[in-house]
Amino acid sequence: MRTLKISLLVFILSITVSAQSQYLGHNEKILQNPYLSHTTDSTYLDIQQEIISIINKVKVKQNDQEYYLIDSLISESVSGAKVKFLFEYNIDDKIIERTGFVNDINGNWQIIEKDEYFYDIFKNLIREIYFDWNNVTWDSSTQFLYTYNQDNNLISTTLQSYVTSNWENEVRTNYTYDQAGNEITSLTEL
Protein backbone atom coordinates (compact mmCIF):
# COMPACT_ATOMS: atom_id res chain seq x y z
CA MET A 1 0.00 0.00 0.00
CA ARG A 2 1.38 3.42 -0.93
CA THR A 3 0.46 6.57 0.96
CA LEU A 4 0.60 9.91 -0.82
CA LYS A 5 0.72 13.27 0.89
CA ILE A 6 -1.33 15.82 -1.02
CA SER A 7 -1.80 19.46 -1.58
CA LEU A 8 -5.47 20.31 -1.38
CA LEU A 9 -7.38 23.43 -2.33
CA VAL A 10 -10.75 23.93 -0.73
CA PHE A 11 -13.25 26.73 -1.23
CA ILE A 12 -15.59 27.50 1.64
CA LEU A 13 -17.59 30.32 0.07
CA SER A 14 -15.58 33.25 1.34
CA ILE A 15 -12.88 31.02 2.81
CA THR A 16 -10.05 29.34 0.93
CA VAL A 17 -8.40 26.32 2.54
CA SER A 18 -5.24 24.76 1.18
CA ALA A 19 -2.96 21.99 2.34
CA GLN A 20 0.72 22.60 2.57
CA SER A 21 3.45 20.16 3.36
CA GLN A 22 5.79 20.71 6.28
CA TYR A 23 7.99 17.76 5.38
CA LEU A 24 10.49 17.00 2.64
CA GLY A 25 10.94 13.76 0.76
CA HIS A 26 7.36 12.73 0.16
CA ASN A 27 5.14 12.50 -2.86
CA GLU A 28 2.70 15.30 -3.54
CA LYS A 29 -0.46 15.15 -5.55
CA ILE A 30 -2.83 17.98 -6.34
CA LEU A 31 -6.48 17.09 -6.56
CA GLN A 32 -8.06 18.06 -9.86
CA ASN A 33 -11.36 19.21 -8.34
CA PRO A 34 -11.52 21.47 -5.28
CA TYR A 35 -13.89 20.63 -2.48
CA LEU A 36 -16.79 23.05 -2.25
CA SER A 37 -18.74 23.84 0.85
CA HIS A 38 -22.19 25.34 1.09
CA THR A 39 -21.74 26.91 4.52
CA THR A 40 -22.11 30.64 4.97
CA ASP A 41 -20.57 30.66 8.45
CA SER A 42 -16.98 31.63 8.98
CA THR A 43 -16.36 31.31 12.72
CA TYR A 44 -13.37 29.34 13.92
CA LEU A 45 -15.51 26.37 15.03
CA ASP A 46 -17.37 26.30 11.71
CA ILE A 47 -14.07 26.30 9.82
CA GLN A 48 -12.76 23.57 12.12
CA GLN A 49 -15.83 21.37 11.49
CA GLU A 50 -15.59 21.93 7.75
CA ILE A 51 -11.90 20.96 7.77
CA ILE A 52 -12.63 17.75 9.69
CA SER A 53 -15.29 16.95 7.07
CA ILE A 54 -12.76 17.57 4.29
CA ILE A 55 -10.17 15.34 5.96
CA ASN A 56 -12.67 12.51 6.24
CA LYS A 57 -13.52 12.85 2.53
CA VAL A 58 -9.87 13.00 1.44
CA LYS A 59 -8.78 10.06 3.59
CA VAL A 60 -11.25 7.81 1.80
CA LYS A 61 -9.26 5.09 0.13
CA GLN A 62 -8.98 5.89 -3.57
CA ASN A 63 -8.08 2.33 -4.60
CA ASP A 64 -6.06 -0.59 -3.23
CA GLN A 65 -2.76 1.16 -3.93
CA GLU A 66 -3.12 4.70 -2.63
CA TYR A 67 -5.01 7.08 -0.41
CA TYR A 68 -4.32 10.58 0.76
CA LEU A 69 -3.35 12.14 4.08
CA ILE A 70 -3.24 15.85 4.79
CA ASP A 71 -0.14 17.30 6.51
CA SER A 72 -1.65 20.72 7.10
CA LEU A 73 -4.43 23.06 6.06
CA ILE A 74 -4.50 26.84 5.98
CA SER A 75 -7.77 28.72 5.78
CA GLU A 76 -7.94 32.39 4.85
CA SER A 77 -11.12 34.45 4.93
CA VAL A 78 -11.87 37.33 2.61
CA SER A 79 -11.16 39.71 5.50
CA GLY A 80 -7.65 38.26 5.82
CA ALA A 81 -8.10 36.17 8.99
CA LYS A 82 -6.11 32.94 8.82
CA VAL A 83 -6.38 29.59 10.61
CA LYS A 84 -3.89 26.73 10.25
CA PHE A 85 -4.12 23.09 11.31
CA LEU A 86 -1.21 20.61 11.42
CA PHE A 87 -1.81 16.84 11.53
CA GLU A 88 0.17 13.84 12.79
CA TYR A 89 -0.65 10.20 12.05
CA ASN A 90 0.36 6.87 13.55
CA ILE A 91 1.77 3.91 11.64
CA ASP A 92 -1.80 2.86 10.74
CA ASP A 93 -2.44 6.31 9.20
CA LYS A 94 -4.88 7.15 11.99
CA ILE A 95 -4.76 10.78 13.09
CA ILE A 96 -3.12 11.07 16.52
CA GLU A 97 -2.76 14.84 16.84
CA ARG A 98 -4.23 17.98 15.32
CA THR A 99 -2.80 21.37 16.28
CA GLY A 100 -4.59 24.66 15.57
CA PHE A 101 -3.08 28.10 15.01
CA VAL A 102 -4.43 31.57 14.25
CA ASN A 103 -2.61 34.36 12.45
CA ASP A 104 -2.13 37.42 14.69
CA ILE A 105 -2.21 41.05 13.54
CA ASN A 106 1.57 40.95 12.90
CA GLY A 107 1.23 37.93 10.60
CA ASN A 108 2.70 35.43 13.08
CA TRP A 109 1.15 32.03 13.74
CA GLN A 110 -0.06 31.71 17.33
CA ILE A 111 -0.82 28.24 18.66
CA ILE A 112 -4.24 28.04 20.30
CA GLU A 113 -5.26 24.41 20.65
CA LYS A 114 -4.44 20.77 20.04
CA ASP A 115 -6.38 17.54 20.01
CA GLU A 116 -4.99 14.07 20.70
CA TYR A 117 -6.56 10.80 19.53
CA PHE A 118 -6.09 7.31 20.99
CA TYR A 119 -7.02 3.88 19.55
CA ASP A 120 -7.43 0.33 20.80
CA ILE A 121 -5.72 -2.73 19.31
CA PHE A 122 -8.59 -3.04 16.81
CA LYS A 123 -7.90 0.53 15.55
CA ASN A 124 -11.12 1.84 17.10
CA LEU A 125 -11.00 5.42 18.35
CA ILE A 126 -11.33 5.19 22.14
CA ARG A 127 -10.44 8.71 23.29
CA GLU A 128 -10.27 12.24 21.91
CA ILE A 129 -8.87 14.88 24.24
CA TYR A 130 -8.91 18.61 23.53
CA PHE A 131 -6.41 21.08 24.94
CA ASP A 132 -6.31 24.89 24.95
CA TRP A 133 -3.01 26.80 24.99
CA ASN A 134 -2.82 29.44 27.74
CA ASN A 135 0.56 30.91 26.62
CA VAL A 136 2.42 28.79 29.20
CA THR A 137 0.96 25.26 29.29
CA TRP A 138 -1.72 23.11 27.74
CA ASP A 139 -5.02 23.12 29.62
CA SER A 140 -7.31 20.11 29.23
CA SER A 141 -10.76 21.26 28.21
CA THR A 142 -12.93 18.36 27.03
CA GLN A 143 -12.64 14.75 26.01
CA PHE A 144 -14.74 12.08 24.33
CA LEU A 145 -14.52 8.46 25.47
CA TYR A 146 -15.72 5.64 23.21
CA THR A 147 -16.44 2.01 24.11
CA TYR A 148 -17.15 -0.89 21.78
CA ASN A 149 -18.66 -4.35 22.01
CA GLN A 150 -16.97 -7.60 20.93
CA ASP A 151 -18.12 -6.94 17.33
CA ASN A 152 -16.36 -3.52 17.35
CA ASN A 153 -19.71 -1.70 17.33
CA LEU A 154 -19.71 1.59 19.23
CA ILE A 155 -21.80 1.08 22.37
CA SER A 156 -21.20 4.35 24.22
CA THR A 157 -19.84 7.84 23.76
CA THR A 158 -19.14 10.01 26.80
CA LEU A 159 -18.35 13.73 26.68
CA GLN A 160 -16.44 14.98 29.71
CA SER A 161 -15.27 18.46 30.71
CA TYR A 162 -12.16 19.16 32.76
CA VAL A 163 -13.28 21.07 35.85
CA THR A 164 -11.08 21.81 38.88
CA SER A 165 -8.56 19.03 38.17
CA ASN A 166 -11.20 16.36 37.47
CA TRP A 167 -13.04 14.99 34.45
CA GLU A 168 -16.78 15.47 34.88
CA ASN A 169 -19.39 13.73 32.74
CA GLU A 170 -21.49 16.05 30.58
CA VAL A 171 -23.29 13.81 28.06
CA ARG A 172 -23.34 10.07 27.45
CA THR A 173 -24.96 8.27 24.54
CA ASN A 174 -25.50 4.49 24.57
CA TYR A 175 -26.16 2.43 21.46
CA THR A 176 -27.69 -1.02 20.94
CA TYR A 177 -27.55 -3.25 17.87
CA ASP A 178 -29.49 -6.12 16.38
CA GLN A 179 -27.85 -9.46 15.57
CA ALA A 180 -26.85 -8.20 12.11
CA GLY A 181 -24.91 -5.31 13.67
CA ASN A 182 -27.43 -2.60 12.72
CA GLU A 183 -27.92 0.15 15.26
CA ILE A 184 -31.43 -0.07 16.67
CA THR A 185 -31.43 2.39 19.57
CA SER A 186 -29.48 5.32 20.91
CA LEU A 187 -30.14 6.86 24.30
CA THR A 188 -28.60 10.17 25.28
CA GLU A 189 -28.21 11.00 28.96
CA LEU A 190 -27.50 14.57 30.12
Secondary structure as the mmCIF struct_conf table of DSSP 4:
data_model
#
loop_
_struct_conf.conf_type_id
_struct_conf.id
_struct_conf.beg_label_comp_id
_struct_conf.beg_label_asym_id
_struct_conf.beg_label_seq_id
_struct_conf.end_label_comp_id
_struct_conf.end_label_asym_id
_struct_conf.end_label_seq_id
STRN STRN1 ARG A 2 SER A 7
STRN STRN2 LEU A 9 ILE A 12
TURN_TY1_P TURN_TY1_P1 LEU A 13 SER A 14
STRN STRN3 ILE A 15 ALA A 19
BEND BEND1 LEU A 24 HIS A 26
STRN STRN4 GLU A 28 ILE A 30
BEND BEND2 GLN A 32 ASN A 33
STRN STRN5 TYR A 35 SER A 37
BEND BEND3 THR A 43 THR A 43
HELX_RH_AL_P HELX_RH_AL_P1 TYR A 44 VAL A 58
TURN_TY1_P TURN_TY1_P2 LYS A 59 LYS A 59
BEND BEND4 VAL A 60 VAL A 60
BEND BEND5 ASN A 63 GLN A 65
STRN STRN6 GLU A 66 LEU A 69
BEND BEND6 ASP A 71 ASP A 71
STRN STRN7 SER A 72 SER A 77
TURN_TY1_P TURN_TY1_P3 VAL A 78 SER A 79
BEND BEND7 GLY A 80 GLY A 80
STRN STRN8 LYS A 82 TYR A 89
TURN_TY1_P TURN_TY1_P4 ILE A 91 ASP A 92
BEND BEND8 ASP A 93 ASP A 93
STRN STRN9 ILE A 95 ASN A 103
TURN_TY1_P TURN_TY1_P5 ILE A 105 ASN A 106
BEND BEND9 GLY A 107 GLY A 107
STRN STRN10 TRP A 109 TYR A 119
TURN_TY1_P TURN_TY1_P6 ILE A 121 PHE A 122
STRN STRN11 LEU A 125 TRP A 133
BEND BEND10 ASN A 135 THR A 137
STRN STRN12 TRP A 138 TYR A 148
TURN_TY1_P TURN_TY1_P7 GLN A 150 ASP A 151
STRN STRN13 LEU A 154 VAL A 163
TURN_TY1_P TURN_TY1_P8 THR A 164 SER A 165
STRN STRN14 ASN A 166 TYR A 177
TURN_TY1_P TURN_TY1_P9 GLN A 179 ALA A 180
BEND BEND11 GLY A 181 GLY A 181
STRN STRN15 GLU A 183 GLU A 189
#
